[in-house]
């Protein structure tokens, strides 16, 4: 019986947010709007950085790649979620589950290292302005981006690989709006201890490593800023870092509480709220956090709008 049950569940039902018809329509419109704004904001930022030569600097190249990963995260989750609002079965196969988690893990892990690279870039720009072009060469910038993508891809492949050791026989209903690993662990009829350990070790290591780089970079930045005699110089330096620090705080805080907190696998509905934040809200906010506080980006956008009009 146990062996037969192990092969029963290869498809799952995503419970989603609600079964109430009126709430479904409202939530669908809200999340569709979020998705469209997210894609336009992030892909628009990528296109802007690609087209404008004045934005071909490490700071904006890192930002463009971060926007690309935010788009990847949103594309992995939102279309299926929107379709399930009015789907009768709301089914998702195990392979689709793994694909969703692969792209989510790729986007989030790559995002860790891109944010760390951006912090280092700002540190060099403020603390060593005369040596900036030497220390932050195009070659180093390319190496950082390539390393971020390789690490993100390897982490995603490792975590998806460990999912293959699990079999599912308890239920075919996932109490979530997308196929995350923590809800899958709850449905596994095999002890997911090794999977939990691997996600704790890898996610924890990457977050601690990149967070350390960010914290050290900002310690040097603050030390340099407080030594500046010019108030205008201090304000400009802090302004360029404020948007990055805000994005980092939101990003790390939500993911840390999701995957690294104790007994995270045993949590239920609490995961949904946190997941909405880091899969939907953060990709929505990032292009606005960086663009609206950046005079260079705003001036480039104004120039393009003038050309079009």
KETOR-871689 format. One record per residue (C-alpha): residue number from 1; residue in one letter; x, y, z. Coordinates in nm, 4 decimals, padded with zeros to 6 digits, always signed. Layout:
<atoms>
NUM, a, X, Y, Z
...
</atoms>
This chain:
<atoms>
1, x, +00.0000, +00.0000, +00.0000
2, x, +00.2765, +00.2445, +00.0878
3, x, +00.4554, +00.1869, -00.2425
4, x, +00.1294, +00.2346, -00.4349
5, x, +00.0502, +00.5549, -00.2466
6, x, +00.3920, +00.6961, -00.3280
7, x, +00.2988, +00.7129, -00.6969
8, x, -00.0492, +00.8573, -00.6472
9, x, +00.0286, +01.2272, -00.6540
10, x, +00.2025, +01.3653, -00.9619
11, x, -00.0371, +01.6578, -00.9965
12, x, -00.1441, +01.9121, -00.7394
13, x, -00.4226, +02.1620, -00.6835
14, x, -00.3152, +02.5149, -00.5944
15, x, -00.5675, +02.6375, -00.3372
16, x, -00.4769, +03.0013, -00.4000
17, x, -00.6261, +03.2909, -00.2075
18, x, -01.0038, +03.2480, -00.1974
19, x, -01.3031, +03.0664, -00.3495
20, x, -01.5368, +03.3645, -00.3117
21, x, -01.6375, +03.4766, -00.6675
22, x, -01.6443, +03.8512, -00.5919
23, x, -01.3089, +03.8453, -00.4125
24, x, -01.1623, +03.6405, -00.6973
25, x, -01.2501, +03.9130, -00.9485
26, x, -01.1095, +04.1899, -00.7288
27, x, -00.7874, +04.0001, -00.6534
28, x, -00.7482, +03.9087, -01.0203
29, x, -00.7666, +04.2758, -01.1218
30, x, -00.5271, +04.3786, -00.8433
31, x, -00.2645, +04.1159, -00.9277
32, x, -00.3027, +04.1672, -01.3021
33, x, -00.2355, +04.5382, -01.2512
34, x, +00.0661, +04.4580, -01.0328
35, x, +00.1970, +04.2154, -01.2953
36, x, +00.1609, +04.4593, -01.5857
37, x, +00.3226, +04.7455, -01.3939
38, x, +00.6027, +04.5135, -01.2794
39, x, +00.6812, +04.3956, -01.6311
40, x, +00.6592, +04.7420, -01.7871
41, x, +00.8687, +04.8941, -01.5060
42, x, +01.1428, +04.6302, -01.5020
43, x, +01.1698, +04.5573, -01.8743
44, x, +01.1413, +04.9301, -01.9457
45, x, +01.4344, +04.9899, -01.7120
46, x, +01.6346, +04.7119, -01.8828
47, x, +01.5611, +04.8642, -02.2264
48, x, +01.6499, +05.2133, -02.1024
49, x, +01.9863, +05.1002, -01.9653
50, x, +02.0587, +04.9004, -02.2823
51, x, +01.9801, +05.1879, -02.5209
52, x, +02.1456, +05.4794, -02.3394
53, x, +02.5248, +05.4887, -02.3434
54, x, +02.5398, +05.7207, -02.0422
55, x, +02.3894, +05.4353, -01.8386
56, x, +02.6542, +05.1827, -01.9446
57, x, +02.8301, +05.1968, -01.6080
58, x, +02.8614, +04.9198, -01.3466
59, x, +02.5935, +05.0732, -01.1224
60, x, +02.3283, +05.0709, -01.3956
61, x, +02.4402, +04.7422, -01.5497
62, x, +02.3907, +04.5727, -01.2105
63, x, +02.0553, +04.7492, -01.1796
64, x, +01.9487, +04.6302, -01.5267
65, x, +02.0306, +04.2704, -01.4405
66, x, +01.8436, +04.3000, -01.1096
67, x, +01.5403, +04.4291, -01.3019
68, x, +01.5734, +04.1326, -01.5390
69, x, +01.5693, +03.8903, -01.2443
70, x, +01.2647, +04.0654, -01.0968
71, x, +01.0895, +04.0121, -01.4313
72, x, +01.1929, +03.6446, -01.4272
73, x, +01.0520, +03.6039, -01.0738
74, x, +00.7221, +03.7661, -01.1695
75, x, +00.6885, +03.5638, -01.4930
76, x, +00.7512, +03.2366, -01.3076
77, x, +00.4672, +03.2935, -01.0605
78, x, +00.2027, +03.5396, -01.1764
79, x, +00.0648, +03.4028, -01.5104
80, x, -00.0247, +03.0652, -01.3550
81, x, -00.1680, +03.2367, -01.0477
82, x, -00.3872, +03.4659, -01.2606
83, x, -00.5095, +03.1715, -01.4688
84, x, -00.6048, +02.9789, -01.1540
85, x, -00.8440, +03.2515, -01.0371
86, x, -01.0964, +03.1364, -01.2992
87, x, -00.9756, +02.7806, -01.3592
88, x, -01.2035, +02.4971, -01.2498
89, x, -00.9335, +02.2446, -01.1619
90, x, -00.6358, +02.4731, -01.0720
91, x, -00.4078, +02.1789, -01.1457
92, x, -00.0304, +02.1981, -01.1692
93, x, +00.1981, +01.9060, -01.2489
94, x, +00.5050, +01.8124, -01.0472
95, x, +00.7261, +01.9200, -01.3401
96, x, +00.5548, +02.2585, -01.3518
97, x, +00.6116, +02.2861, -00.9755
98, x, +00.9803, +02.2223, -01.0204
99, x, +01.0013, +02.4680, -01.3096
100, x, +00.8328, +02.7385, -01.1023
101, x, +01.0689, +02.6852, -00.8114
102, x, +01.3740, +02.6646, -01.0404
103, x, +01.3141, +03.0091, -01.1912
104, x, +01.2178, +03.1562, -00.8552
105, x, +01.5333, +03.0178, -00.6911
106, x, +01.7450, +03.1381, -00.9864
107, x, +01.6007, +03.4896, -00.9644
108, x, +01.6298, +03.5211, -00.5856
109, x, +01.9814, +03.3758, -00.5537
110, x, +02.1128, +03.5835, -00.8435
111, x, +01.9451, +03.8842, -00.6806
112, x, +02.1462, +03.8269, -00.3597
113, x, +02.4757, +03.8573, -00.5430
114, x, +02.3655, +04.1467, -00.7638
115, x, +02.2638, +04.3462, -00.4556
116, x, +02.6005, +04.2653, -00.2951
117, x, +02.7787, +04.3762, -00.6151
118, x, +02.5790, +04.7001, -00.6162
119, x, +02.6765, +04.7671, -00.2533
120, x, +03.0456, +04.7099, -00.3356
121, x, +03.0140, +04.9349, -00.6410
122, x, +02.8676, +05.2195, -00.4300
123, x, +03.1383, +05.1644, -00.1681
124, x, +03.4170, +05.2039, -00.4237
125, x, +03.2452, +05.5046, -00.5876
126, x, +03.2148, +05.6929, -00.2563
127, x, +03.5250, +05.5738, -00.0675
128, x, +03.7688, +05.5558, -00.3619
129, x, +03.6304, +05.7964, -00.6263
130, x, +03.9667, +05.8572, -00.7958
131, x, +04.0324, +05.4848, -00.8297
132, x, +03.6747, +05.3913, -00.9239
133, x, +03.7309, +05.3254, -01.2960
134, x, +04.0375, +05.1145, -01.2174
135, x, +03.8813, +04.9118, -00.9372
136, x, +03.5409, +04.8706, -01.1063
137, x, +03.6573, +04.7823, -01.4555
138, x, +03.4233, +04.6435, -01.7219
139, x, +03.5976, +04.3077, -01.6892
140, x, +03.5327, +04.2893, -01.3124
141, x, +03.1725, +04.4014, -01.3648
142, x, +03.1185, +04.1241, -01.6209
143, x, +03.2814, +03.8676, -01.3911
144, x, +03.0531, +03.9673, -01.1023
145, x, +02.7397, +03.9399, -01.3154
146, x, +02.8488, +03.6075, -01.4662
147, x, +02.9322, +03.4720, -01.1207
148, x, +02.5898, +03.5788, -00.9909
149, x, +02.4094, +03.3976, -01.2739
150, x, +02.6226, +03.0838, -01.2448
151, x, +02.5714, +03.0656, -00.8671
152, x, +02.1971, +03.1260, -00.9045
153, x, +02.1667, +02.8546, -01.1686
154, x, +02.3709, +02.6023, -00.9696
155, x, +02.1706, +02.6670, -00.6523
156, x, +01.8417, +02.6279, -00.8386
157, x, +01.9575, +02.3012, -00.9997
158, x, +02.0733, +02.1603, -00.6638
159, x, +01.7441, +02.2400, -00.4901
160, x, +01.5345, +02.1032, -00.7776
161, x, +01.7571, +01.7942, -00.7857
162, x, +01.6814, +01.7246, -00.4196
163, x, +01.3082, +01.7541, -00.4937
164, x, +01.3357, +01.4354, -00.7022
165, x, +01.4046, +01.2335, -00.3865
166, x, +01.0585, +01.3181, -00.2520
167, x, +00.7372, +01.1263, -00.3191
168, x, +00.3910, +01.2636, -00.2445
169, x, +00.1092, +01.0592, -00.0995
170, x, -00.0527, +01.2660, +00.1762
171, x, -00.2588, +01.5092, -00.0288
172, x, -00.2722, +01.6740, -00.3700
173, x, -00.3816, +02.0151, -00.2387
174, x, -00.1174, +02.2857, -00.1941
175, x, -00.2257, +02.5642, +00.0394
176, x, -00.0484, +02.8316, -00.1625
177, x, -00.0827, +03.0450, -00.4769
178, x, +00.2283, +02.8963, -00.6390
179, x, +00.4321, +02.5795, -00.6082
180, x, +00.6930, +02.6650, -00.3463
181, x, +00.9093, +02.3976, -00.1846
182, x, +00.7892, +02.4485, +00.1725
183, x, +00.4255, +02.3498, +00.0930
184, x, +00.5620, +02.0539, -00.1059
185, x, +00.7643, +01.9386, +00.1952
186, x, +00.4413, +01.9243, +00.3982
187, x, +00.2861, +01.6895, +00.1418
188, x, +00.5836, +01.4555, +00.1167
189, x, +00.5511, +01.1008, +00.2459
190, x, +00.9335, +01.0897, +00.2608
191, x, +01.1028, +01.2754, +00.5458
192, x, +01.2127, +01.6080, +00.3889
193, x, +01.4827, +01.6628, +00.6526
194, x, +01.7677, +01.6511, +00.3977
195, x, +01.5845, +01.8965, +00.1711
196, x, +01.5204, +02.1298, +00.4647
197, x, +01.8865, +02.1044, +00.5635
198, x, +02.0074, +02.1797, +00.2101
199, x, +01.7819, +02.4811, +00.1654
200, x, +01.8821, +02.6072, +00.5109
201, x, +02.2541, +02.5632, +00.4409
202, x, +02.2586, +02.7080, +00.0886
203, x, +02.0021, +02.9869, +00.1359
204, x, +02.1482, +03.0752, +00.4748
205, x, +02.5065, +03.0770, +00.3439
206, x, +02.4223, +03.2916, +00.0427
207, x, +02.2201, +03.5380, +00.2482
208, x, +02.4834, +03.5661, +00.5212
209, x, +02.7704, +03.5993, +00.2703
210, x, +02.6032, +03.8655, +00.0573
211, x, +02.4557, +04.0443, +00.3599
212, x, +02.8045, +04.0613, +00.5116
213, x, +02.9371, +04.2223, +00.1931
214, x, +02.6490, +04.4730, +00.2006
215, x, +02.6977, +04.5570, +00.5709
216, x, +03.0766, +04.5975, +00.5396
217, x, +03.0313, +04.8136, +00.2293
218, x, +02.7858, +05.0406, +00.4108
219, x, +03.0101, +05.0677, +00.7173
220, x, +03.2857, +05.2028, +00.4926
221, x, +03.0362, +05.4275, +00.3120
222, x, +02.8990, +05.5774, +00.6346
223, x, +03.2490, +05.6243, +00.7754
224, x, +03.3536, +05.8109, +00.4592
225, x, +03.0330, +06.0174, +00.4470
226, x, +03.0702, +06.1352, +00.8089
227, x, +03.4258, +06.2502, +00.7327
228, x, +03.3049, +06.4653, +00.4430
229, x, +03.3193, +06.8367, +00.5151
230, x, +03.0629, +06.9339, +00.2501
231, x, +02.6966, +06.8954, +00.3481
232, x, +02.6057, +06.8796, -00.0181
233, x, +02.8514, +06.5937, -00.0679
234, x, +02.7062, +06.4045, +00.2268
235, x, +02.3512, +06.4467, +00.1001
236, x, +02.4431, +06.3297, -00.2510
237, x, +02.6321, +06.0251, -00.1215
238, x, +02.3530, +05.9219, +00.1144
239, x, +02.0897, +05.9796, -00.1546
240, x, +02.2610, +05.7449, -00.3999
241, x, +02.2751, +05.4708, -00.1337
242, x, +01.9322, +05.5164, +00.0239
243, x, +01.7360, +05.3436, -00.2533
244, x, +01.9739, +05.0472, -00.2604
245, x, +01.9684, +05.0090, +00.1183
246, x, +01.5857, +05.0212, +00.1222
247, x, +01.5620, +04.7518, -00.1467
248, x, +01.8197, +04.5339, +00.0314
249, x, +01.6379, +04.5603, +00.3655
250, x, +01.3012, +04.4589, +00.2176
251, x, +01.4492, +04.1779, +00.0043
252, x, +01.6634, +04.0134, +00.2719
253, x, +01.4053, +04.0595, +00.5469
254, x, +01.1259, +03.8822, +00.3605
255, x, +01.3411, +03.5936, +00.2335
256, x, +01.5125, +03.5435, +00.5684
257, x, +01.1755, +03.5178, +00.7439
258, x, +01.0508, +03.2764, +00.4754
259, x, +01.3294, +03.0185, +00.4381
260, x, +01.5670, +03.0595, +00.7319
261, x, +01.3298, +03.1057, +01.0254
262, x, +01.2915, +02.8100, +01.2661
263, x, +01.0149, +02.5599, +01.1867
264, x, +00.9403, +02.7335, +00.8570
265, x, +00.8219, +02.4082, +00.7029
266, x, +00.5483, +02.3734, +00.9639
267, x, +00.4029, +02.7186, +00.8971
268, x, +00.0948, +02.7432, +00.6791
269, x, -00.0998, +03.0559, +00.5927
270, x, +00.1783, +03.2864, +00.7174
271, x, +00.3889, +03.1805, +00.4177
272, x, +00.1358, +03.3234, +00.1714
273, x, +00.1625, +03.6809, +00.2982
274, x, +00.5440, +03.6723, +00.2999
275, x, +00.5476, +03.5086, -00.0446
276, x, +00.3224, +03.7797, -00.1918
277, x, +00.5723, +04.0326, -00.0614
278, x, +00.8911, +03.8879, -00.2100
279, x, +00.7474, +03.7430, -00.5340
280, x, +00.5053, +04.0221, -00.6305
281, x, +00.5545, +04.3387, -00.4262
282, x, +00.9362, +04.3639, -00.4317
283, x, +00.9641, +04.3189, -00.8132
284, x, +00.6943, +04.5877, -00.8421
285, x, +00.8700, +04.8347, -00.6112
286, x, +01.2328, +04.7941, -00.7212
287, x, +01.2199, +04.9871, -01.0530
288, x, +01.0390, +05.2741, -00.8804
289, x, +01.2705, +05.2732, -00.5775
290, x, +01.5748, +05.3012, -00.8034
291, x, +01.4348, +05.5141, -01.0866
292, x, +01.2354, +05.7797, -00.9007
293, x, +01.5290, +05.8560, -00.6680
294, x, +01.7848, +05.8653, -00.9492
295, x, +01.8232, +06.1976, -01.1325
296, x, +02.0256, +06.0432, -01.4169
297, x, +01.7523, +05.7879, -01.4969
298, x, +01.4804, +06.0541, -01.4680
299, x, +01.6688, +06.2904, -01.7032
300, x, +01.7176, +06.0114, -01.9586
301, x, +01.3470, +05.9267, -01.9426
302, x, +01.2542, +06.2947, -01.9904
303, x, +01.4846, +06.3133, -02.2926
304, x, +01.3257, +06.0055, -02.4497
305, x, +00.9725, +06.1375, -02.3818
306, x, +01.0634, +06.4687, -02.5489
307, x, +01.1955, +06.2836, -02.8550
308, x, +00.8769, +06.0770, -02.8830
309, x, +00.6469, +06.3789, -02.8381
</atoms>
